[in-house]
C-alpha cells in the first residue's frame, strides 16, 4: 500500500510539473503586453558594433515591442499598433520579438523577454524627464572586496537633451569631482567608502537637477598589505 501511495504521489507530481511546463510554454507564445514591462522596465536595447550597450529605452507605455527598423532614426513598433521613433542610431536594436530586431536575428528564436535588472536608462514620451541623462557605476552595487578596486562612473547623454552631459561623483561627502565621459578612481586602503554619483545634461538654458544622487558603499578588507594589483612592481598602498 505504501508503494502504491508513493507511486500515486509521483504521478501527481509529474502531472503538476507537466502542467507548469505547459503553462510556461503557453506564456512564451506572447499575445498580450508583457506584465514585466509595466511602468519601469526596458523594452528596447541599442548596441554598438562591438555588442556593447549604448542605451536602453522604455517606449510605447512598455508595450511588447514587435519590430525594429533603422533609417535616419530607429522606428520601433509595439504589439498594440503604435510606433515610437528613437533619435539614436547604433549598430543593432533588440526588441522583445527578437526575430524582428534590427538586424534581424534567427527566425527560430522564440519571442522572448530580455528583461533588464532595473529600469530603462532613458524614457521617451514628453515631459522634463525625457531630458534626464543616464549614469552608471562599476561596481554596480555595494559590496566588500579583498583587493584594490577601480571604480568607474560614466554618464550617457539623453538623446532628447541635445546638450553637453557631465559626470559627477563625491566620496564620503567630500569635494565634488566632475568631468565629461567616464571618471575613474581606485580604493586602496582598508575602509568603507560611500560614493555618490550622478549626471547632469544641459537642455534649453538649465541643467537636469539631481537633488538626491544615488550612492553605494564599497568596503575594502584586503589581507595582503603588499598586494600589487597592476603588476608594476610597486605595492598598491
C-alpha positions as protocol buffer text, in pm:
chain_id: "A"
residue {
  index: 1
  type: UNK
  ca { x: 0 y: 0 z: 0 }
}
residue {
  index: 2
  type: UNK
  ca { x: 283 y: 239 z: 85 }
}
residue {
  index: 3
  type: UNK
  ca { x: 442 y: 167 z: -253 }
}
residue {
  index: 4
  type: UNK
  ca { x: 110 y: 237 z: -428 }
}
residue {
  index: 5
  type: UNK
  ca { x: 62 y: 566 z: -239 }
}
residue {
  index: 6
  type: UNK
  ca { x: 418 y: 668 z: -328 }
}
residue {
  index: 7
  type: UNK
  ca { x: 351 y: 587 z: -694 }
}
residue {
  index: 8
  type: UNK
  ca { x: 34 y: 797 z: -690 }
}
residue {
  index: 9
  type: UNK
  ca { x: 223 y: 1091 z: -537 }
}
residue {
  index: 10
  type: UNK
  ca { x: 488 y: 1061 z: -807 }
}
residue {
  index: 11
  type: UNK
  ca { x: 223 y: 1063 z: -1079 }
}
residue {
  index: 12
  type: UNK
  ca { x: 61 y: 1372 z: -926 }
}
residue {
  index: 13
  type: UNK
  ca { x: 399 y: 1546 z: -908 }
}
residue {
  index: 14
  type: UNK
  ca { x: 475 y: 1463 z: -1269 }
}
residue {
  index: 15
  type: UNK
  ca { x: 130 y: 1584 z: -1374 }
}
residue {
  index: 16
  type: UNK
  ca { x: 181 y: 1911 z: -1185 }
}
residue {
  index: 17
  type: UNK
  ca { x: 524 y: 1961 z: -1340 }
}
residue {
  index: 18
  type: UNK
  ca { x: 387 y: 1891 z: -1686 }
}
residue {
  index: 19
  type: UNK
  ca { x: 108 y: 2143 z: -1625 }
}
residue {
  index: 20
  type: UNK
  ca { x: 356 y: 2408 z: -1516 }
}
residue {
  index: 21
  type: UNK
  ca { x: 574 y: 2339 z: -1820 }
}
residue {
  index: 22
  type: UNK
  ca { x: 271 y: 2368 z: -2049 }
}
residue {
  index: 23
  type: UNK
  ca { x: 173 y: 2695 z: -1883 }
}
residue {
  index: 24
  type: UNK
  ca { x: 524 y: 2826 z: -1932 }
}
residue {
  index: 25
  type: UNK
  ca { x: 522 y: 2731 z: -2299 }
}
residue {
  index: 26
  type: UNK
  ca { x: 184 y: 2891 z: -2347 }
}
residue {
  index: 27
  type: UNK
  ca { x: 305 y: 3207 z: -2175 }
}
residue {
  index: 28
  type: UNK
  ca { x: 608 y: 3220 z: -2403 }
}
residue {
  index: 29
  type: UNK
  ca { x: 386 y: 3246 z: -2712 }
}
residue {
  index: 30
  type: UNK
  ca { x: 314 y: 3609 z: -2640 }
}
residue {
  index: 31
  type: UNK
  ca { x: -23 y: 3759 z: -2723 }
}
residue {
  index: 32
  type: UNK
  ca { x: -59 y: 4046 z: -2475 }
}
residue {
  index: 33
  type: UNK
  ca { x: 169 y: 4319 z: -2345 }
}
residue {
  index: 34
  type: UNK
  ca { x: 417 y: 4160 z: -2109 }
}
residue {
  index: 35
  type: UNK
  ca { x: 342 y: 4247 z: -1744 }
}
residue {
  index: 36
  type: UNK
  ca { x: 714 y: 4276 z: -1665 }
}
residue {
  index: 37
  type: UNK
  ca { x: 728 y: 4593 z: -1874 }
}
residue {
  index: 38
  type: UNK
  ca { x: 473 y: 4777 z: -1664 }
}
residue {
  index: 39
  type: UNK
  ca { x: 590 y: 5126 z: -1563 }
}
residue {
  index: 40
  type: UNK
  ca { x: 967 y: 5088 z: -1532 }
}
residue {
  index: 41
  type: UNK
  ca { x: 1135 y: 4810 z: -1726 }
}
residue {
  index: 42
  type: UNK
  ca { x: 1329 y: 4824 z: -2050 }
}
residue {
  index: 43
  type: UNK
  ca { x: 1179 y: 4709 z: -2381 }
}
residue {
  index: 44
  type: UNK
  ca { x: 1436 y: 4835 z: -2637 }
}
residue {
  index: 45
  type: UNK
  ca { x: 1814 y: 4792 z: -2625 }
}
residue {
  index: 46
  type: UNK
  ca { x: 2060 y: 4976 z: -2853 }
}
residue {
  index: 47
  type: UNK
  ca { x: 2402 y: 4817 z: -2916 }
}
residue {
  index: 48
  type: UNK
  ca { x: 2719 y: 4933 z: -3088 }
}
residue {
  index: 49
  type: UNK
  ca { x: 2919 y: 4733 z: -3344 }
}
residue {
  index: 50
  type: UNK
  ca { x: 3103 y: 4554 z: -3061 }
}
residue {
  index: 51
  type: UNK
  ca { x: 2780 y: 4442 z: -2895 }
}
residue {
  index: 52
  type: UNK
  ca { x: 2814 y: 4693 z: -2611 }
}
residue {
  index: 53
  type: UNK
  ca { x: 2504 y: 4870 z: -2489 }
}
residue {
  index: 54
  type: UNK
  ca { x: 2456 y: 5232 z: -2596 }
}
residue {
  index: 55
  type: UNK
  ca { x: 2130 y: 5277 z: -2412 }
}
residue {
  index: 56
  type: UNK
  ca { x: 1808 y: 5112 z: -2303 }
}
residue {
  index: 57
  type: UNK
  ca { x: 1464 y: 5254 z: -2354 }
}
residue {
  index: 58
  type: UNK
  ca { x: 1112 y: 5235 z: -2224 }
}
residue {
  index: 59
  type: UNK
  ca { x: 874 y: 5311 z: -2511 }
}
residue {
  index: 60
  type: UNK
  ca { x: 511 y: 5274 z: -2612 }
}
residue {
  index: 61
  type: UNK
  ca { x: 398 y: 5252 z: -2247 }
}
residue {
  index: 62
  type: UNK
  ca { x: 608 y: 4934 z: -2213 }
}
residue {
  index: 63
  type: UNK
  ca { x: 403 y: 4762 z: -2483 }
}
residue {
  index: 64
  type: UNK
  ca { x: 552 y: 4439 z: -2612 }
}
residue {
  index: 65
  type: UNK
  ca { x: 784 y: 4553 z: -2891 }
}
residue {
  index: 66
  type: UNK
  ca { x: 748 y: 4351 z: -3210 }
}
residue {
  index: 67
  type: UNK
  ca { x: 973 y: 4514 z: -3469 }
}
residue {
  index: 68
  type: UNK
  ca { x: 1269 y: 4749 z: -3506 }
}
residue {
  index: 69
  type: UNK
  ca { x: 1390 y: 4912 z: -3827 }
}
residue {
  index: 70
  type: UNK
  ca { x: 1671 y: 5162 z: -3886 }
}
residue {
  index: 71
  type: UNK
  ca { x: 1655 y: 5451 z: -4129 }
}
residue {
  index: 72
  type: UNK
  ca { x: 1751 y: 5806 z: -4039 }
}
residue {
  index: 73
  type: UNK
  ca { x: 1629 y: 5713 z: -3693 }
}
residue {
  index: 74
  type: UNK
  ca { x: 1506 y: 5396 z: -3527 }
}
residue {
  index: 75
  type: UNK
  ca { x: 1139 y: 5306 z: -3562 }
}
residue {
  index: 76
  type: UNK
  ca { x: 1002 y: 5065 z: -3303 }
}
residue {
  index: 77
  type: UNK
  ca { x: 660 y: 4905 z: -3341 }
}
residue {
  index: 78
  type: UNK
  ca { x: 453 y: 4778 z: -3049 }
}
residue {
  index: 79
  type: UNK
  ca { x: 207 y: 4494 z: -3038 }
}
residue {
  index: 80
  type: UNK
  ca { x: -74 y: 4741 z: -2981 }
}
residue {
  index: 81
  type: UNK
  ca { x: -12 y: 4901 z: -3322 }
}
residue {
  index: 82
  type: UNK
  ca { x: 179 y: 5209 z: -3209 }
}
residue {
  index: 83
  type: UNK
  ca { x: 519 y: 5327 z: -3337 }
}
residue {
  index: 84
  type: UNK
  ca { x: 788 y: 5516 z: -3147 }
}
residue {
  index: 85
  type: UNK
  ca { x: 1079 y: 5697 z: -3315 }
}
residue {
  index: 86
  type: UNK
  ca { x: 1404 y: 5691 z: -3119 }
}
residue {
  index: 87
  type: UNK
  ca { x: 1653 y: 5966 z: -3210 }
}
residue {
  index: 88
  type: UNK
  ca { x: 1957 y: 5743 z: -3170 }
}
residue {
  index: 89
  type: UNK
  ca { x: 2135 y: 5515 z: -3415 }
}
residue {
  index: 90
  type: UNK
  ca { x: 2358 y: 5224 z: -3323 }
}
residue {
  index: 91
  type: UNK
  ca { x: 2466 y: 4904 z: -3493 }
}
residue {
  index: 92
  type: UNK
  ca { x: 2179 y: 4694 z: -3360 }
}
residue {
  index: 93
  type: UNK
  ca { x: 1844 y: 4729 z: -3186 }
}
residue {
  index: 94
  type: UNK
  ca { x: 1695 y: 4449 z: -2979 }
}
residue {
  index: 95
  type: UNK
  ca { x: 1321 y: 4430 z: -2918 }
}
residue {
  index: 96
  type: UNK
  ca { x: 1106 y: 4173 z: -2739 }
}
residue {
  index: 97
  type: UNK
  ca { x: 1025 y: 3981 z: -3055 }
}
residue {
  index: 98
  type: UNK
  ca { x: 1392 y: 3906 z: -3113 }
}
residue {
  index: 99
  type: UNK
  ca { x: 1345 y: 3770 z: -3465 }
}
residue {
  index: 100
  type: UNK
  ca { x: 1219 y: 4115 z: -3569 }
}
residue {
  index: 101
  type: UNK
  ca { x: 1513 y: 4306 z: -3422 }
}
residue {
  index: 102
  type: UNK
  ca { x: 1746 y: 4506 z: -3645 }
}
residue {
  index: 103
  type: UNK
  ca { x: 1949 y: 4342 z: -3780 }
}
residue {
  index: 104
  type: UNK
  ca { x: 1707 y: 4052 z: -3786 }
}
residue {
  index: 105
  type: UNK
  ca { x: 1801 y: 3757 z: -3572 }
}
residue {
  index: 106
  type: UNK
  ca { x: 1720 y: 3396 z: -3640 }
}
residue {
  index: 107
  type: UNK
  ca { x: 1352 y: 3332 z: -3701 }
}
residue {
  index: 108
  type: UNK
  ca { x: 1398 y: 3012 z: -3500 }
}
residue {
  index: 109
  type: UNK
  ca { x: 1427 y: 3218 z: -3182 }
}
residue {
  index: 110
  type: UNK
  ca { x: 1106 y: 3247 z: -2979 }
}
residue {
  index: 111
  type: UNK
  ca { x: 954 y: 3579 z: -2880 }
}
residue {
  index: 112
  type: UNK
  ca { x: 1135 y: 3625 z: -2553 }
}
residue {
  index: 113
  type: UNK
  ca { x: 1181 y: 3897 z: -2298 }
}
residue {
  index: 114
  type: UNK
  ca { x: 1527 y: 4045 z: -2248 }
}
residue {
  index: 115
  type: UNK
  ca { x: 1432 y: 4179 z: -1909 }
}
residue {
  index: 116
  type: UNK
  ca { x: 1693 y: 4401 z: -1752 }
}
residue {
  index: 117
  type: UNK
  ca { x: 1788 y: 4408 z: -1385 }
}
residue {
  index: 118
  type: UNK
  ca { x: 1647 y: 4757 z: -1346 }
}
residue {
  index: 119
  type: UNK
  ca { x: 1451 y: 5027 z: -1518 }
}
residue {
  index: 120
  type: UNK
  ca { x: 1524 y: 5168 z: -1858 }
}
residue {
  index: 121
  type: UNK
  ca { x: 1817 y: 5404 z: -1881 }
}
residue {
  index: 122
  type: UNK
  ca { x: 1613 y: 5653 z: -2082 }
}
residue {
  index: 123
  type: UNK
  ca { x: 1243 y: 5723 z: -2113 }
}
residue {
  index: 124
  type: UNK
  ca { x: 1073 y: 5893 z: -2404 }
}
residue {
  index: 125
  type: UNK
  ca { x: 731 y: 6041 z: -2445 }
}
residue {
  index: 126
  type: UNK
  ca { x: 749 y: 6405 z: -2345 }
}
residue {
  index: 127
  type: UNK
  ca { x: 787 y: 6597 z: -2024 }
}
residue {
  index: 128
  type: UNK
  ca { x: 1102 y: 6715 z: -1848 }
}
residue {
  index: 129
  type: UNK
  ca { x: 1205 y: 6359 z: -1758 }
}
residue {
  index: 130
  type: UNK
  ca { x: 1271 y: 6293 z: -2125 }
}
residue {
  index: 131
  type: UNK
  ca { x: 1585 y: 6503 z: -2094 }
}
residue {
  index: 132
  type: UNK
  ca { x: 1730 y: 6317 z: -1795 }
}
residue {
  index: 133
  type: UNK
  ca { x: 2075 y: 6174 z: -1875 }
}
residue {
  index: 134
  type: UNK
  ca { x: 2176 y: 5822 z: -1784 }
}
residue {
  index: 135
  type: UNK
  ca { x: 2450 y: 5735 z: -1535 }
}
residue {
  index: 136
  type: UNK
  ca { x: 2618 y: 5409 z: -1439 }
}
residue {
  index: 137
  type: UNK
  ca { x: 2876 y: 5293 z: -1186 }
}
residue {
  index: 138
  type: UNK
  ca { x: 3103 y: 4989 z: -1175 }
}
residue {
  index: 139
  type: UNK
  ca { x: 3093 y: 4802 z: -937 }
}
residue {
  index: 140
  type: UNK
  ca { x: 2718 y: 4833 z: -979 }
}
residue {
  index: 141
  type: UNK
  ca { x: 2622 y: 4754 z: -620 }
}
residue {
  index: 142
  type: UNK
  ca { x: 2758 y: 4787 z: -268 }
}
residue {
  index: 143
  type: UNK
  ca { x: 2996 y: 4514 z: -157 }
}
residue {
  index: 144
  type: UNK
  ca { x: 3312 y: 4405 z: 21 }
}
residue {
  index: 145
  type: UNK
  ca { x: 3635 y: 4344 z: -168 }
}
residue {
  index: 146
  type: UNK
  ca { x: 3961 y: 4176 z: -71 }
}
residue {
  index: 147
  type: UNK
  ca { x: 4174 y: 4371 z: -316 }
}
residue {
  index: 148
  type: UNK
  ca { x: 4227 y: 4714 z: -460 }
}
residue {
  index: 149
  type: UNK
  ca { x: 3934 y: 4808 z: -681 }
}
residue {
  index: 150
  type: UNK
  ca { x: 3887 y: 5054 z: -962 }
}
residue {
  index: 151
  type: UNK
  ca { x: 3558 y: 5243 z: -962 }
}
residue {
  index: 152
  type: UNK
  ca { x: 3418 y: 5377 z: -1288 }
}
residue {
  index: 153
  type: UNK
  ca { x: 3140 y: 5635 z: -1313 }
}
residue {
  index: 154
  type: UNK
  ca { x: 3007 y: 5710 z: -1659 }
}
residue {
  index: 155
  type: UNK
  ca { x: 2727 y: 5924 z: -1796 }
}
residue {
  index: 156
  type: UNK
  ca { x: 2532 y: 5900 z: -2119 }
}
residue {
  index: 157
  type: UNK
  ca { x: 2353 y: 6194 z: -2275 }
}
residue {
  index: 158
  type: UNK
  ca { x: 1981 y: 6158 z: -2321 }
}
residue {
  index: 159
  type: UNK
  ca { x: 1922 y: 6158 z: -2698 }
}
residue {
  index: 160
  type: UNK
  ca { x: 1642 y: 6409 z: -2641 }
}
residue {
  index: 161
  type: UNK
  ca { x: 1854 y: 6654 z: -2444 }
}
residue {
  index: 162
  type: UNK
  ca { x: 2084 y: 6777 z: -2717 }
}
residue {
  index: 163
  type: UNK
  ca { x: 2326 y: 6941 z: -2472 }
}
residue {
  index: 164
  type: UNK
  ca { x: 2652 y: 6852 z: -2304 }
}
residue {
  index: 165
  type: UNK
  ca { x: 2645 y: 6591 z: -2029 }
}
residue {
  index: 166
  type: UNK
  ca { x: 2880 y: 6580 z: -1732 }
}
residue {
  index: 167
  type: UNK
  ca { x: 2967 y: 6306 z: -1484 }
}
residue {
  index: 168
  type: UNK
  ca { x: 2975 y: 6387 z: -1113 }
}
residue {
  index: 169
  type: UNK
  ca { x: 3081 y: 6195 z: -802 }
}
residue {
  index: 170
  type: UNK
  ca { x: 3195 y: 6254 z: -448 }
}
residue {
  index: 171
  type: UNK
  ca { x: 3341 y: 6023 z: -185 }
}
residue {
  index: 172
  type: UNK
  ca { x: 3231 y: 6028 z: 180 }
}
residue {
  index: 173
  type: UNK
  ca { x: 3058 y: 6363 z: 135 }
}
residue {
  index: 174
  type: UNK
  ca { x: 3380 y: 6532 z: 24 }
}
residue {
  index: 175
  type: UNK
  ca { x: 3456 y: 6757 z: -268 }
}
residue {
  index: 176
  type: UNK
  ca { x: 3251 y: 6706 z: -586 }
}
residue {
  index: 177
  type: UNK
  ca { x: 3453 y: 6584 z: -884 }
}
residue {
  index: 178
  type: UNK
  ca { x: 3318 y: 6631 z: -1235 }
}
residue {
  index: 179
  type: UNK
  ca { x: 3421 y: 6574 z: -1593 }
}
residue {
  index: 180
  type: UNK
  ca { x: 3298 y: 6457 z: -1929 }
}
residue {
  index: 181
  type: UNK
  ca { x: 3274 y: 6090 z: -2011 }
}
residue {
  index: 182
  type: UNK
  ca { x: 3399 y: 5820 z: -1776 }
}
residue {
  index: 183
  type: UNK
  ca { x: 3555 y: 5918 z: -1444 }
}
residue {
  index: 184
  type: UNK
  ca { x: 3757 y: 5651 z: -1262 }
}
residue {
  index: 185
  type: UNK
  ca { x: 3947 y: 5620 z: -937 }
}
residue {
  index: 186
  type: UNK
  ca { x: 4088 y: 5349 z: -706 }
}
residue {
  index: 187
  type: UNK
  ca { x: 4023 y: 5247 z: -347 }
}
residue {
  index: 188
  type: UNK
  ca { x: 4333 y: 5103 z: -183 }
}
residue {
  index: 189
  type: UNK
  ca { x: 4325 y: 5140 z: 195 }
}
residue {
  index: 190
  type: UNK
  ca { x: 4102 y: 4918 z: 409 }
}
residue {
  index: 191
  type: UNK
  ca { x: 3789 y: 5118 z: 487 }
}
residue {
  index: 192
  type: UNK
  ca { x: 3427 y: 5162 z: 382 }
}
residue {
  index: 193
  type: UNK
  ca { x: 3368 y: 5433 z: 124 }
}
residue {
  index: 194
  type: UNK
  ca { x: 3037 y: 5591 z: 27 }
}
residue {
  index: 195
  type: UNK
  ca { x: 3027 y: 5704 z: -336 }
}
residue {
  index: 196
  type: UNK
  ca { x: 2755 y: 5938 z: -460 }
}
residue {
  index: 197
  type: UNK
  ca { x: 2729 y: 5973 z: -836 }
}
residue {
  index: 198
  type: UNK
  ca { x: 2509 y: 6149 z: -1088 }
}
residue {
  index: 199
  type: UNK
  ca { x: 2496 y: 6306 z: -1432 }
}
residue {
  index: 200
  type: UNK
  ca { x: 2381 y: 6647 z: -1547 }
}
residue {
  index: 201
  type: UNK
  ca { x: 2287 y: 6742 z: -1901 }
}
residue {
  index: 202
  type: UNK
  ca { x: 2220 y: 7086 z: -2037 }
}
residue {
  index: 203
  type: UNK
  ca { x: 1894 y: 7145 z: -2219 }
}
residue {
  index: 204
  type: UNK
  ca { x: 1747 y: 7479 z: -2312 }
}
residue {
  index: 205
  type: UNK
  ca { x: 1906 y: 7712 z: -2053 }
}
residue {
  index: 206
  type: UNK
  ca { x: 1922 y: 7488 z: -1747 }
}
residue {
  index: 207
  type: UNK
  ca { x: 2055 y: 7154 z: -1625 }
}
residue {
  index: 208
  type: UNK
  ca { x: 1872 y: 6845 z: -1518 }
}
residue {
  index: 209
  type: UNK
  ca { x: 1868 y: 6868 z: -1135 }
}
residue {
  index: 210
  type: UNK
  ca { x: 1998 y: 6592 z: -909 }
}
residue {
  index: 211
  type: UNK
  ca { x: 1861 y: 6665 z: -560 }
}
residue {
  index: 212
  type: UNK
  ca { x: 1913 y: 6309 z: -433 }
}
residue {
  index: 213
  type: UNK
  ca { x: 2200 y: 6135 z: -614 }
}
residue {
  index: 214
  type: UNK
  ca { x: 2225 y: 5758 z: -577 }
}
residue {
  index: 215
  type: UNK
  ca { x: 2509 y: 5612 z: -372 }
}
residue {
  index: 216
  type: UNK
  ca { x: 2681 y: 5282 z: -300 }
}
residue {
  index: 217
  type: UNK
  ca { x: 2903 y: 5164 z: -13 }
}
residue {
  index: 218
  type: UNK
  ca { x: 3226 y: 4987 z: -105 }
}
residue {
  index: 219
  type: UNK
  ca { x: 3432 y: 4815 z: 166 }
}
residue {
  index: 220
  type: UNK
  ca { x: 3799 y: 4722 z: 117 }
}
residue {
  index: 221
  type: UNK
  ca { x: 3911 y: 4444 z: 351 }
}
residue {
  index: 222
  type: UNK
  ca { x: 4239 y: 4325 z: 200 }
}
residue {
  index: 223
  type: UNK
  ca { x: 4463 y: 4091 z: 399 }
}
residue {
  index: 224
  type: UNK
  ca { x: 4779 y: 4142 z: 190 }
}
residue {
  index: 225
  type: UNK
  ca { x: 4935 y: 4484 z: 255 }
}
residue {
  index: 226
  type: UNK
  ca { x: 5192 y: 4423 z: -21 }
}
residue {
  index: 227
  type: UNK
  ca { x: 4941 y: 4345 z: -295 }
}
residue {
  index: 228
  type: UNK
  ca { x: 5034 y: 4471 z: -642 }
}
residue {
  index: 229
  type: UNK
  ca { x: 4712 y: 4474 z: -841 }
}
residue {
  index: 230
  type: UNK
  ca { x: 4851 y: 4638 z: -1155 }
}
residue {
  index: 231
  type: UNK
  ca { x: 5173 y: 4434 z: -1157 }
}
residue {
  index: 232
  type: UNK
  ca { x: 5406 y: 4733 z: -1177 }
}
residue {
  index: 233
  type: UNK
  ca { x: 5633 y: 4607 z: -900 }
}
residue {
  index: 234
  type: UNK
  ca { x: 5514 y: 4870 z: -652 }
}
residue {
  index: 235
  type: UNK
  ca { x: 5266 y: 4776 z: -376 }
}
residue {
  index: 236
  type: UNK
  ca { x: 4928 y: 4942 z: -423 }
}
residue {
  index: 237
  type: UNK
  ca { x: 4948 y: 5117 z: -87 }
}
